[in-house]
Amino acid sequence: MTDRYSGTQIALHWLSAVLVICTLSLPYAQDLVADLLGGTGGVFTLHKSLGLTILLLTVLRLLVRARHGAPRLLADSARWQRSAAKLAHGTLYLLLLAMPLSGLLFGKRQLELFWLLTIDPLPVSDSTRALARQFHLTAKYLLFALILGHACMALWHHYRLRDGVLGAMLPRRS
């Protein structure tokens, strides 16, 4: 068992992190970027396109993790810490899968994937759309909290515990 994630896992993690931050930020920054993207419709085209990209990346990440596993970095940690880490990671993965799907469910208009491909809205009832929209909007706050907690714990491991957890997910220096 290695003490690091594979290069593929590291690349997918950081690519996902950048895309998630961009996707979460777009609706809040729409006044700044709308002109660059052809108006507010362009902002949400990019938001939805990135969301679906995150969905695909998350599926790929789970497949790569199933193949390569994860380093046993927390083996010496207390059981509650290992359980908390598993719960947090599981919830992050679940949200990275569920949020793009809920976004697809509540959309009433055609979705343009990166302005290249058009996807028709899913044929669901108005009550399903309303439920999916509420989930999507509520889950973003849980995602904000989990991302903040994830980053804080990585820094705590690095600076306080000095146990190599953060280093296992950083690219190697040449």
Salt bridges, closest charged atoms under 4 A:
ASP163 OD2 - HIS157 ND1 2.58
